[in-house]
Amino acid sequence: MPIEEIKNIVDYGIIGLLAFLSFITFWFAIERVLYYRSIKVDNYSNKTALELDLSKRLATIASIGSNAPYIGLLGTVLAIILTFYIIGDKQDTINPGEIMKHLALALKATAAGLVVAIPATVLYNALLTKVDTLLAKWEIAQDEK
């Protein structure tokens, strides 16, 4: 596999996938916030039905938050392999600038994974707190009836 192909896999494949996952995370989070604002817990007579409606898409956000660092790590490993390949291929004329560019590519993949994972995890926890609050409001409403 040519060096440029591995670089493109890391740049466009791994980082592109992480950008897509970030978009999905924010899309789902916005949808959930809007849904939580509009929900009327009094309309539910069954707590399980309410929980099912409240928890939709949360597992996806949690999965993205927990797996994005591993996707970034995959990009890091591929870029490090690329760097070692370059070092091994050009033993007599190693250009330190070329090595640094590929190591920077590896760090870019790691950073991209964290940039996706941290907000996804924060959003998941915030949304889960809102779910717990809405469930508590439902229980209070049931006790008052």
N, CA, C and O atoms as a GROMACS GRO file, in nm:
protein
  580
    1MET      N    1   0.087  -0.118   0.000
    1MET     CA    2   0.000   0.000   0.000
    1MET      C    3   0.090   0.123   0.000
    1MET      O    4   0.177   0.137   0.086
    2PRO      N    5   0.071   0.212  -0.096
    2PRO     CA    6   0.154   0.332  -0.102
    2PRO      C    7   0.134   0.422   0.020
    2PRO      O    8   0.030   0.421   0.085
    3ILE      N    9   0.238   0.497   0.048
    3ILE     CA   10   0.239   0.586   0.165
    3ILE      C   11   0.124   0.685   0.158
    3ILE      O   12   0.058   0.712   0.259
    4GLU      N   13   0.099   0.740   0.041
    4GLU     CA   14  -0.005   0.841   0.026
    4GLU      C   15  -0.144   0.783   0.056
    4GLU      O   16  -0.231   0.853   0.108
    5GLU      N   17  -0.165   0.654   0.022
    5GLU     CA   18  -0.295   0.591   0.050
    5GLU      C   19  -0.319   0.579   0.201
    5GLU      O   20  -0.430   0.602   0.248
    6ILE      N   21  -0.216   0.543   0.275
    6ILE     CA   22  -0.232   0.532   0.421
    6ILE      C   23  -0.259   0.670   0.480
    6ILE      O   24  -0.342   0.683   0.570
    7LYS      N   25  -0.188   0.771   0.431
    7LYS     CA   26  -0.213   0.908   0.478
    7LYS      C   27  -0.357   0.950   0.450
    7LYS      O   28  -0.421   1.012   0.534
    8ASN      N   29  -0.407   0.915   0.332
    8ASN     CA   30  -0.546   0.949   0.297
    8ASN      C   31  -0.647   0.872   0.381
    8ASN      O   32  -0.753   0.925   0.415
    9ILE      N   33  -0.614   0.748   0.415
    9ILE     CA   34  -0.704   0.670   0.501
    9ILE      C   35  -0.715   0.738   0.637
    9ILE      O   36  -0.825   0.750   0.692
   10VAL      N   37  -0.603   0.784   0.690
   10VAL     CA   38  -0.606   0.851   0.820
   10VAL      C   39  -0.675   0.986   0.807
   10VAL      O   40  -0.763   1.019   0.887
   11ASP      N   41  -0.636   1.065   0.707
   11ASP     CA   42  -0.691   1.201   0.693
   11ASP      C   43  -0.840   1.198   0.659
   11ASP      O   44  -0.919   1.265   0.725
   12TYR      N   45  -0.877   1.124   0.558
   12TYR     CA   46  -1.015   1.128   0.511
   12TYR      C   47  -1.101   1.018   0.571
   12TYR      O   48  -1.220   1.039   0.598
   13GLY      N   49  -1.044   0.902   0.592
   13GLY     CA   50  -1.122   0.791   0.647
   13GLY      C   51  -1.150   0.805   0.794
   13GLY      O   52  -1.265   0.814   0.836
   14ILE      N   53  -1.044   0.808   0.874
   14ILE     CA   54  -1.059   0.812   1.020
   14ILE      C   55  -1.115   0.948   1.065
   14ILE      O   56  -1.214   0.953   1.138
   15ILE      N   57  -1.054   1.055   1.022
   15ILE     CA   58  -1.098   1.187   1.066
   15ILE      C   59  -1.233   1.220   1.003
   15ILE      O   60  -1.315   1.288   1.066
   16GLY      N   61  -1.259   1.175   0.882
   16GLY     CA   62  -1.390   1.193   0.820
   16GLY      C   63  -1.498   1.118   0.897
   16GLY      O   64  -1.607   1.171   0.918
   17LEU      N   65  -1.468   0.995   0.937
   17LEU     CA   66  -1.563   0.917   1.017
   17LEU      C   67  -1.591   0.986   1.150
   17LEU      O   68  -1.705   0.992   1.194
   18LEU      N   69  -1.487   1.037   1.213
   18LEU     CA   70  -1.505   1.107   1.341
   18LEU      C   71  -1.588   1.235   1.322
   18LEU      O   72  -1.670   1.268   1.408
   19ALA      N   73  -1.569   1.305   1.213
   19ALA     CA   74  -1.650   1.425   1.186
   19ALA      C   75  -1.796   1.386   1.166
   19ALA      O   76  -1.886   1.455   1.214
   20PHE      N   77  -1.820   1.276   1.096
   20PHE     CA   78  -1.957   1.227   1.076
   20PHE      C   79  -2.020   1.188   1.211
   20PHE      O   80  -2.136   1.222   1.236
   21LEU      N   81  -1.945   1.119   1.295
   21LEU     CA   82  -1.996   1.080   1.427
   21LEU      C   83  -2.026   1.202   1.513
   21LEU      O   84  -2.122   1.203   1.590
   22SER      N   85  -1.944   1.304   1.501
   22SER     CA   86  -1.968   1.428   1.574
   22SER      C   87  -2.098   1.492   1.527
   22SER      O   88  -2.177   1.540   1.609
   23PHE      N   89  -2.121   1.494   1.398
   23PHE     CA   90  -2.246   1.547   1.342
   23PHE      C   91  -2.366   1.469   1.396
   23PHE      O   92  -2.465   1.529   1.437
   24ILE      N   93  -2.357   1.337   1.395
   24ILE     CA   94  -2.466   1.253   1.446
   24ILE      C   95  -2.492   1.284   1.593
   24ILE      O   96  -2.607   1.296   1.636
   25THR      N   97  -2.385   1.296   1.671
   25THR     CA   98  -2.399   1.325   1.814
   25THR      C   99  -2.475   1.455   1.836
   25THR      O  100  -2.570   1.459   1.914
   26PHE      N  101  -2.433   1.561   1.769
   26PHE     CA  102  -2.498   1.690   1.790
   26PHE      C  103  -2.641   1.690   1.735
   26PHE      O  104  -2.730   1.753   1.793
   27TRP      N  105  -2.664   1.622   1.625
   27TRP     CA  106  -2.798   1.613   1.568
   27TRP      C  107  -2.892   1.544   1.668
   27TRP      O  108  -3.001   1.594   1.695
   28PHE      N  109  -2.850   1.430   1.721
   28PHE     CA  110  -2.932   1.356   1.816
   28PHE      C  111  -2.951   1.436   1.945
   28PHE      O  112  -3.060   1.435   2.003
   29ALA      N  113  -2.847   1.503   1.990
   29ALA     CA  114  -2.858   1.580   2.115
   29ALA      C  115  -2.956   1.696   2.098
   29ALA      O  116  -3.037   1.722   2.187
   30ILE      N  117  -2.950   1.764   1.986
   30ILE     CA  118  -3.044   1.874   1.961
   30ILE      C  119  -3.186   1.820   1.954
   30ILE      O  120  -3.279   1.879   2.009
   31GLU      N  121  -3.203   1.708   1.886
   31GLU     CA  122  -3.336   1.648   1.876
   31GLU      C  123  -3.390   1.611   2.014
   31GLU      O  124  -3.507   1.634   2.043
   32ARG      N  125  -3.304   1.555   2.098
   32ARG     CA  126  -3.347   1.515   2.232
   32ARG      C  127  -3.384   1.636   2.318
   32ARG      O  128  -3.484   1.634   2.388
   33VAL      N  129  -3.303   1.742   2.311
   33VAL     CA  130  -3.331   1.863   2.389
   33VAL      C  131  -3.466   1.921   2.348
   33VAL      O  132  -3.547   1.958   2.433
   34LEU      N  133  -3.490   1.930   2.218
   34LEU     CA  134  -3.618   1.982   2.171
   34LEU      C  135  -3.734   1.892   2.214
   34LEU      O  136  -3.841   1.940   2.250
   35TYR      N  137  -3.711   1.761   2.209
   35TYR     CA  138  -3.816   1.668   2.252
   35TYR      C  139  -3.843   1.683   2.402
   35TYR      O  140  -3.959   1.686   2.444
   36TYR      N  141  -3.737   1.693   2.482
   36TYR     CA  142  -3.755   1.705   2.627
   36TYR      C  143  -3.829   1.834   2.664
   36TYR      O  144  -3.905   1.837   2.761
   37ARG      N  145  -3.807   1.938   2.587
   37ARG     CA  146  -3.876   2.065   2.613
   37ARG      C  147  -4.027   2.054   2.585
   37ARG      O  148  -4.108   2.121   2.649
   38SER      N  149  -4.061   1.969   2.490
   38SER     CA  150  -4.201   1.961   2.448
   38SER      C  151  -4.280   1.851   2.519
   38SER      O  152  -4.403   1.848   2.508
   39ILE      N  153  -4.215   1.764   2.589
   39ILE     CA  154  -4.284   1.648   2.648
   39ILE      C  155  -4.369   1.690   2.768
   39ILE      O  156  -4.331   1.775   2.848
   40LYS      N  157  -4.483   1.627   2.777
   40LYS     CA  158  -4.574   1.645   2.891
   40LYS      C  159  -4.580   1.512   2.964
   40LYS      O  160  -4.640   1.416   2.916
   41VAL      N  161  -4.517   1.507   3.082
   41VAL     CA  162  -4.512   1.379   3.156
   41VAL      C  163  -4.650   1.336   3.203
   41VAL      O  164  -4.673   1.217   3.228
   42ASP      N  165  -4.742   1.430   3.216
   42ASP     CA  166  -4.878   1.397   3.260
   42ASP      C  167  -4.952   1.311   3.157
   42ASP      O  168  -5.049   1.243   3.191
   43ASN      N  169  -4.908   1.316   3.031
   43ASN     CA  170  -4.973   1.238   2.926
   43ASN      C  171  -4.941   1.090   2.933
   43ASN      O  172  -5.000   1.011   2.859
   44TYR      N  173  -4.850   1.050   3.018
   44TYR     CA  174  -4.808   0.911   3.029
   44TYR      C  175  -4.869   0.848   3.152
   44TYR      O  176  -4.859   0.902   3.262
   45SER      N  177  -4.932   0.735   3.134
   45SER     CA  178  -4.985   0.661   3.249
   45SER      C  179  -4.892   0.548   3.288
   45SER      O  180  -4.907   0.488   3.395
   46ASN      N  181  -4.795   0.518   3.202
   46ASN     CA  182  -4.703   0.407   3.224
   46ASN      C  183  -4.560   0.461   3.227
   46ASN      O  184  -4.515   0.525   3.132
   47LYS      N  185  -4.490   0.434   3.336
   47LYS     CA  186  -4.352   0.484   3.351
   47LYS      C  187  -4.258   0.423   3.247
   47LYS      O  188  -4.169   0.491   3.197
   48THR      N  189  -4.277   0.296   3.215
   48THR     CA  190  -4.190   0.229   3.118
   48THR      C  191  -4.203   0.293   2.980
   48THR      O  192  -4.103   0.312   2.910
   49ALA      N  193  -4.325   0.326   2.940
   49ALA     CA  194  -4.345   0.393   2.811
   49ALA      C  195  -4.275   0.529   2.809
   49ALA      O  196  -4.215   0.567   2.709
   50LEU      N  197  -4.282   0.600   2.920
   50LEU     CA  198  -4.214   0.729   2.931
   50LEU      C  199  -4.063   0.709   2.921
   50LEU      O  200  -3.994   0.782   2.849
   51GLU      N  201  -4.011   0.610   2.994
   51GLU     CA  202  -3.866   0.584   2.988
   51GLU      C  203  -3.820   0.549   2.848
   51GLU      O  204  -3.714   0.593   2.805
   52LEU      N  205  -3.899   0.470   2.777
   52LEU     CA  206  -3.862   0.433   2.640
   52LEU      C  207  -3.856   0.555   2.550
   52LEU      O  208  -3.764   0.570   2.470
   53ASP      N  209  -3.956   0.643   2.562
   53ASP     CA  210  -3.955   0.764   2.480
   53ASP      C  211  -3.841   0.858   2.516
   53ASP      O  212  -3.781   0.920   2.429
   54LEU      N  213  -3.811   0.868   2.645
   54LEU     CA  214  -3.705   0.959   2.689
   54LEU      C  215  -3.565   0.909   2.652
   54LEU      O  216  -3.476   0.990   2.628
   55SER      N  217  -3.546   0.779   2.647
   55SER     CA  218  -3.411   0.726   2.628
   55SER      C  219  -3.375   0.697   2.483
   55SER      O  220  -3.266   0.648   2.455
   56LYS      N  221  -3.466   0.726   2.389
   56LYS     CA  222  -3.434   0.706   2.248
   56LYS      C  223  -3.309   0.785   2.211
   56LYS      O  224  -3.292   0.900   2.252
   57ARG      N  225  -3.223   0.723   2.134
   57ARG     CA  226  -3.100   0.783   2.078
   57ARG      C  227  -2.989   0.806   2.181
   57ARG      O  228  -2.878   0.841   2.143
   58LEU      N  229  -3.018   0.788   2.308
   58LEU     CA  230  -2.913   0.809   2.408
   58LEU      C  231  -2.803   0.703   2.398
   58LEU      O  232  -2.686   0.733   2.419
   59ALA      N  233  -2.840   0.581   2.366
   59ALA     CA  234  -2.740   0.475   2.352
   59ALA      C  235  -2.644   0.505   2.238
   59ALA      O  236  -2.525   0.474   2.246
   60THR      N  237  -2.695   0.565   2.131
   60THR     CA  238  -2.608   0.601   2.018
   60THR      C  239  -2.507   0.708   2.060
   60THR      O  240  -2.389   0.698   2.028
   61ILE      N  241  -2.555   0.808   2.132
   61ILE     CA  242  -2.464   0.914   2.179
   61ILE      C  243  -2.359   0.855   2.273
   61ILE      O  244  -2.241   0.889   2.264
   62ALA      N  245  -2.401   0.766   2.363
   62ALA     CA  246  -2.306   0.702   2.456
   62ALA      C  247  -2.205   0.616   2.380
   62ALA      O  248  -2.087   0.616   2.414
   63SER      N  249  -2.252   0.544   2.279
   63SER     CA  250  -2.161   0.458   2.201
   63SER      C  251  -2.057   0.541   2.126
   63SER      O  252  -1.940   0.504   2.118
   64ILE      N  253  -2.101   0.652   2.071
   64ILE     CA  254  -2.006   0.740   2.001
   64ILE      C  255  -1.904   0.795   2.100
   64ILE      O  256  -1.785   0.799   2.072
   65GLY      N  257  -1.953   0.838   2.216
   65GLY     CA  258  -1.862   0.893   2.318
   65GLY      C  259  -1.760   0.791   2.366
   65GLY      O  260  -1.645   0.826   2.395
   66SER      N  261  -1.801   0.666   2.376
   66SER     CA  262  -1.708   0.566   2.428
   66SER      C  263  -1.618   0.506   2.320
   66SER      O  264  -1.511   0.454   2.351
   67ASN      N  265  -1.659   0.514   2.193
   67ASN     CA  266  -1.579   0.452   2.087
   67ASN      C  267  -1.496   0.549   2.005
   67ASN      O  268  -1.404   0.506   1.935
   68ALA      N  269  -1.526   0.676   2.009
   68ALA     CA  270  -1.450   0.774   1.931
   68ALA      C  271  -1.299   0.773   1.964
   68ALA      O  272  -1.218   0.785   1.873
   69PRO      N  273  -1.261   0.759   2.092
   69PRO     CA  274  -1.116   0.753   2.119
   69PRO      C  275  -1.049   0.633   2.053
   69PRO      O  276  -0.933   0.640   2.013
   70TYR      N  277  -1.121   0.522   2.042
   70TYR     CA  278  -1.063   0.403   1.978
   70TYR      C  279  -1.049   0.423   1.828
   70TYR      O  280  -0.954   0.375   1.767
   71ILE      N  281  -1.143   0.493   1.768
   71ILE     CA  282  -1.132   0.524   1.625
   71ILE      C  283  -1.013   0.617   1.603
   71ILE      O  284  -0.936   0.600   1.508
   72GLY      N  285  -0.997   0.717   1.691
   72GLY     CA  286  -0.879   0.804   1.684
   72GLY      C  287  -0.750   0.726   1.704
   72GLY      O  288  -0.650   0.752   1.638
   73LEU      N  289  -0.754   0.631   1.795
   73LEU     CA  290  -0.637   0.547   1.820
   73LEU      C  291  -0.602   0.462   1.698
   73LEU      O  292  -0.484   0.441   1.668
   74LEU      N  293  -0.704   0.415   1.627
   74LEU     CA  294  -0.680   0.341   1.503
   74LEU      C  295  -0.605   0.430   1.403
   74LEU      O  296  -0.510   0.384   1.340
   75GLY      N  297  -0.647   0.554   1.389
   75GLY     CA  298  -0.577   0.647   1.302
   75GLY      C  299  -0.434   0.671   1.347
   75GLY      O  300  -0.343   0.683   1.266
   76THR      N  301  -0.416   0.678   1.478
   76THR     CA  302  -0.282   0.697   1.534
   76THR      C  303  -0.192   0.579   1.499
   76THR      O  304  -0.078   0.598   1.456
   77VAL      N  305  -0.243   0.460   1.517
   77VAL     CA  306  -0.164   0.340   1.487
   77VAL      C  307  -0.129   0.335   1.339
   77VAL      O  308  -0.016   0.304   1.303
   78LEU      N  309  -0.226   0.365   1.253
   78LEU     CA  310  -0.197   0.365   1.109
   78LEU      C  311  -0.090   0.468   1.073
   78LEU      O  312  -0.002   0.441   0.992
   79ALA      N  313  -0.098   0.586   1.133
   79ALA     CA  314   0.002   0.690   1.104
   79ALA      C  315   0.139   0.653   1.158
   79ALA      O  316   0.241   0.684   1.096
   80ILE      N  317   0.144   0.588   1.273
   80ILE     CA  318   0.273   0.543   1.328
   80ILE      C  319   0.332   0.433   1.239
   80ILE      O  320   0.453   0.432   1.212
   81ILE      N  321   0.247   0.342   1.193
   81ILE     CA  322   0.294   0.239   1.099
   81ILE      C  323   0.352   0.306   0.974
   81ILE      O  324   0.457   0.266   0.925
   82LEU      N  325   0.283   0.407   0.925
   82LEU     CA  326   0.330   0.482   0.809
   82LEU      C  327   0.467   0.545   0.837
   82LEU      O  328   0.556   0.541   0.752
   83THR      N  329   0.483   0.600   0.954
   83THR     CA  330   0.609   0.663   0.992
   83THR      C  331   0.722   0.560   0.997
   83THR      O  332   0.831   0.584   0.946
   84PHE      N  333   0.695   0.445   1.057
   84PHE     CA  334   0.798   0.340   1.063
   84PHE      C  335   0.831   0.288   0.923
   84PHE      O  336   0.946   0.254   0.894
   85TYR      N  337   0.730   0.281   0.838
   85TYR     CA  338   0.753   0.237   0.701
   85TYR      C  339   0.846   0.333   0.629
   85TYR      O  340   0.936   0.292   0.556
   86ILE      N  341   0.823   0.462   0.649
   86ILE     CA  342   0.908   0.564   0.585
   86ILE      C  343   1.050   0.554   0.638
   86ILE      O  344   1.146   0.562   0.560
   87ILE      N  345   1.065   0.537   0.769
   87ILE     CA  346   1.198   0.525   0.827
   87ILE      C  347   1.270   0.402   0.771
   87ILE      O  348   1.388   0.409   0.736
   88GLY      N  349   1.197   0.290   0.763
   88GLY     CA  350   1.257   0.167   0.712
   88GLY      C  351   1.287   0.172   0.565
   88GLY      O  352   1.385   0.113   0.519
   89ASP      N  353   1.206   0.242   0.490
   89ASP     CA  354   1.222   0.249   0.345
   89ASP      C  355   1.338   0.340   0.306
   89ASP      O  356   1.404   0.315   0.205
   90LYS      N  357   1.363   0.445   0.384
   90LYS     CA  358   1.466   0.544   0.350
   90LYS      C  359   1.573   0.547   0.458
   90LYS      O  360   1.598   0.653   0.516
   91GLN      N  361   1.635   0.434   0.485
   91GLN     CA  362   1.731   0.426   0.594
   91GLN      C  363   1.850   0.520   0.577
   91GLN      O  364   1.901   0.575   0.675
   92ASP      N  365   1.895   0.538   0.455
   92ASP     CA  366   2.014   0.620   0.433
   92ASP      C  367   1.984   0.769   0.431
   92ASP      O  368   2.068   0.850   0.471
   93THR      N  369   1.865   0.806   0.387
   93THR     CA  370   1.832   0.948   0.372
   93THR      C  371   1.702   0.981   0.446
   93THR      O  372   1.602   1.016   0.384
   94ILE      N  373   1.706   0.969   0.576
   94ILE     CA  374   1.588   0.998   0.655
   94ILE      C  375   1.574   1.149   0.670
   94ILE      O  376   1.666   1.217   0.717
   95ASN      N  377   1.459   1.201   0.630
   95ASN     CA  378   1.430   1.343   0.641
   95ASN      C  379   1.350   1.365   0.770
   95ASN      O  380   1.236   1.320   0.779
   96PRO      N  381   1.408   1.431   0.869
   96PRO     CA  382   1.337   1.451   0.995
   96PRO      C  383   1.203   1.525   0.977
   96PRO      O  384   1.108   1.499   1.050
   97GLY      N  385   1.197   1.616   0.882
   97GLY     CA  386   1.072   1.689   0.857
   97GLY      C  387   0.961   1.596   0.813
   97GLY      O  388   0.846   1.612   0.854
   98GLU      N  389   0.994   1.499   0.728
   98GLU     CA  390   0.895   1.401   0.681
   98GLU      C  391   0.845   1.315   0.797
   98GLU      O  392   0.726   1.287   0.807
   99ILE      N  393   0.935   1.275   0.884
   99ILE     CA  394   0.899   1.195   1.002
   99ILE      C  395   0.806   1.276   1.092
   99ILE      O  396   0.706   1.225   1.141
  100MET      N  397   0.840   1.402   1.115
  100MET     CA  398   0.758   1.486   1.203
  100MET      C  399   0.619   1.508   1.146
  100MET      O  400   0.521   1.511   1.221
  101LYS      N  401   0.608   1.523   1.013
  101LYS     CA  402   0.476   1.540   0.952
  101LYS      C  403   0.388   1.419   0.978
  101LYS      O  404   0.268   1.434   1.005
  102HIS      N  405   0.444   1.302   0.969
  102HIS     CA  406   0.364   1.180   0.989
  102HIS      C  407   0.333   1.156   1.136
  102HIS      O  408   0.227   1.102   1.170
  103LEU      N  409   0.423   1.195   1.223
  103LEU     CA  410   0.392   1.186   1.367
  103LEU      C  411   0.284   1.287   1.403
  103LEU      O  412   0.198   1.259   1.488
  104ALA      N  413   0.287   1.403   1.340
  104ALA     CA  414   0.180   1.502   1.363
  104ALA      C  415   0.046   1.448   1.314
  104ALA      O  416  -0.057   1.472   1.376
  105LEU      N  417   0.047   1.375   1.203
  105LEU     CA  418  -0.074   1.311   1.153
  105LEU      C  419  -0.129   1.213   1.256
  105LEU      O  420  -0.250   1.204   1.276
  106ALA      N  421  -0.040   1.140   1.320
  106ALA     CA  422  -0.083   1.044   1.423
  106ALA      C  423  -0.148   1.117   1.539
  106ALA      O  424  -0.253   1.075   1.588
  107LEU      N  425  -0.089   1.225   1.582
  107LEU     CA  426  -0.145   1.302   1.693
  107LEU      C  427  -0.277   1.368   1.654
  107LEU      O  428  -0.366   1.385   1.738
  108LYS      N  429  -0.288   1.407   1.527
  108LYS     CA  430  -0.412   1.468   1.480
  108LYS      C  431  -0.528   1.367   1.490
  108LYS      O  432  -0.639   1.405   1.526
  109ALA      N  433  -0.503   1.242   1.460
  109ALA     CA  434  -0.607   1.140   1.470
  109ALA      C  435  -0.648   1.118   1.616
  109ALA      O  436  -0.767   1.104   1.645
  110THR      N  437  -0.552   1.115   1.705
  110THR     CA  438  -0.584   1.101   1.848
  110THR      C  439  -0.666   1.219   1.896
  110THR      O  440  -0.768   1.201   1.964
  111ALA      N  441  -0.623   1.339   1.861
  111ALA     CA  442  -0.694   1.459   1.904
  111ALA      C  443  -0.837   1.461   1.848
  111ALA      O  444  -0.930   1.499   1.919
  112ALA      N  445  -0.854   1.420   1.725
  112ALA     CA  446  -0.988   1.418   1.665
  112ALA      C  447  -1.079   1.321   1.740
  112ALA      O  448  -1.196   1.351   1.762
  113GLY      N  449  -1.026   1.207   1.779
  113GLY     CA  450  -1.105   1.112   1.857
  113GLY      C  451  -1.150   1.170   1.989
  113GLY      O  452  -1.264   1.150   2.031
  114LEU      N  453  -1.061   1.241   2.055
  114LEU     CA  454  -1.096   1.304   2.183
  114LEU      C  455  -1.192   1.420   2.166
  114LEU      O  456  -1.280   1.442   2.249
  115VAL      N  457  -1.175   1.496   2.058
  115VAL     CA  458  -1.264   1.609   2.032
  115VAL      C  459  -1.407   1.562   2.008
  115VAL      O  460  -1.502   1.634   2.038
  116VAL      N  461  -1.423   1.442   1.956
  116VAL     CA  462  -1.557   1.386   1.938
  116VAL      C  463  -1.607   1.324   2.068
  116VAL      O  464  -1.723   1.342   2.105
  117ALA      N  465  -1.520   1.251   2.137
  117ALA     CA  466  -1.563   1.175   2.255
  117ALA      C  467  -1.601   1.263   2.373
  117ALA      O  468  -1.700   1.235   2.441
  118ILE      N  469  -1.527   1.367   2.398
  118ILE     CA  470  -1.552   1.449   2.517
  118ILE      C  471  -1.689   1.517   2.510
  118ILE      O  472  -1.766   1.506   2.606
  119PRO      N  473  -1.722   1.588   2.402
  119PRO     CA  474  -1.857   1.649   2.398
  119PRO      C  475  -1.968   1.543   2.397
  119PRO      O  476  -2.074   1.564   2.457
  120ALA      N  477  -1.945   1.430   2.330
  120ALA     CA  478  -2.048   1.325   2.326
  120ALA      C  479  -2.077   1.273   2.466
  120ALA      O  480  -2.192   1.251   2.502
  121THR      N  481  -1.973   1.254   2.545
  121THR     CA  482  -1.990   1.206   2.681
  121THR      C  483  -2.059   1.311   2.768
  121THR      O  484  -2.145   1.277   2.849
  122VAL      N  485  -2.020   1.436   2.753
  122VAL     CA  486  -2.083   1.544   2.830
  122VAL      C  487  -2.231   1.555   2.791
  122VAL      O  488  -2.317   1.567   2.878
  123LEU      N  489  -2.260   1.551   2.662
  123LEU     CA  490  -2.399   1.559   2.617
  123LEU      C  491  -2.481   1.440   2.668
  123LEU      O  492  -2.594   1.457   2.713
  124TYR      N  493  -2.423   1.322   2.662
  124TYR     CA  494  -2.493   1.204   2.712
  124TYR      C  495  -2.527   1.219   2.860
  124TYR      O  496  -2.641   1.194   2.901
  125ASN      N  497  -2.430   1.261   2.939
  125ASN     CA  498  -2.455   1.278   3.083
  125ASN      C  499  -2.559   1.386   3.110
  125ASN      O  500  -2.642   1.369   3.199
  126ALA      N  501  -2.555   1.496   3.036
  126ALA     CA  502  -2.653   1.602   3.054
  126ALA      C  503  -2.793   1.554   3.016
  126ALA      O  504  -2.890   1.584   3.085
  127LEU      N  505  -2.803   1.481   2.906
  127LEU     CA  506  -2.932   1.430   2.864
  127LEU      C  507  -2.986   1.324   2.961
  127LEU      O  508  -3.106   1.319   2.988
  128LEU      N  509  -2.897   1.243   3.013
  128LEU     CA  510  -2.938   1.142   3.110
  128LEU      C  511  -2.989   1.208   3.238
  128LEU      O  512  -3.085   1.160   3.299
  129THR      N  513  -2.928   1.316   3.277
  129THR     CA  514  -2.976   1.393   3.394
  129THR      C  515  -3.115   1.447   3.367
  129THR      O  516  -3.201   1.445   3.455
  130LYS      N  517  -3.138   1.497   3.246
  130LYS     CA  518  -3.271   1.547   3.210
  130LYS      C  519  -3.374   1.434   3.211
  130LYS      O  520  -3.488   1.455   3.254
  131VAL      N  521  -3.336   1.316   3.166
  131VAL     CA  522  -3.427   1.200   3.170
  131VAL      C  523  -3.464   1.170   3.314
  131VAL      O  524  -3.581   1.149   3.345
  132ASP      N  525  -3.365   1.167   3.402
  132ASP     CA  526  -3.392   1.140   3.544
  132ASP      C  527  -3.485   1.245   3.604
  132ASP      O  528  -3.574   1.213   3.683
  133THR      N  529  -3.465   1.371   3.566
  133THR     CA  530  -3.551   1.479   3.616
  133THR      C  531  -3.694   1.461   3.567
  133THR      O  532  -3.789   1.477   3.644
  134LEU      N  533  -3.711   1.429   3.440
  134LEU     CA  534  -3.846   1.410   3.386
  134LEU      C  535  -3.914   1.288   3.449
  134LEU      O  536  -4.035   1.291   3.474
  135LEU      N  537  -3.838   1.183   3.474
  135LEU     CA  538  -3.896   1.065   3.541
  135LEU      C  539  -3.938   1.099   3.684
  135LEU      O  540  -4.042   1.052   3.731
  136ALA      N  541  -3.859   1.180   3.751
  136ALA     CA  542  -3.894   1.221   3.888
  136ALA      C  543  -4.020   1.307   3.885
  136ALA      O  544  -4.106   1.295   3.972
  137LYS      N  545  -4.033   1.396   3.784
  137LYS     CA  546  -4.154   1.477   3.771
  137LYS      C  547  -4.276   1.389   3.746
  137LYS      O  548  -4.384   1.417   3.797
  138TRP      N  549  -4.258   1.283   3.667
  138TRP     CA  550  -4.368   1.191   3.641
  138TRP      C  551  -4.412   1.124   3.772
  138TRP      O  552  -4.531   1.112   3.800
  139GLU      N  553  -4.314   1.079   3.851
  139GLU     CA  554  -4.348   1.013   3.977
  139GLU      C  555  -4.419   1.109   4.073
  139GLU      O  556  -4.512   1.068   4.142
  140ILE      N  557  -4.377   1.232   4.076
  140ILE     CA  558  -4.443   1.333   4.162
  140ILE      C  559  -4.587   1.353   4.114
  140ILE      O  560  -4.679   1.361   4.195
  141ALA      N  561  -4.605   1.362   3.982
  141ALA     CA  562  -4.739   1.381   3.927
  141ALA      C  563  -4.828   1.260   3.960
  141ALA      O  564  -4.947   1.276   3.984
  142GLN      N  565  -4.770   1.141   3.961
  142GLN     CA  566  -4.848   1.021   3.991
  142GLN      C  567  -4.888   1.017   4.139
  142GLN      O  568  -4.997   0.972   4.174
  143ASP      N  569  -4.798   1.064   4.224
  143ASP     CA  570  -4.827   1.067   4.368
  143ASP      C  571  -4.938   1.167   4.400
  143ASP      O  572  -5.015   1.147   4.494
  144GLU      N  573  -4.944   1.274   4.321
  144GLU     CA  574  -5.046   1.377   4.345
  144GLU      C  575  -5.185   1.335   4.300
  144GLU      O  576  -5.285   1.393   4.342
  145LYS      N  577  -5.192   1.235   4.214
  145LYS     CA  578  -5.322   1.192   4.161
  145LYS      C  579  -5.399   1.109   4.260
  145LYS      O  580  -5.510   1.065   4.230
   0.00000   0.00000   0.00000
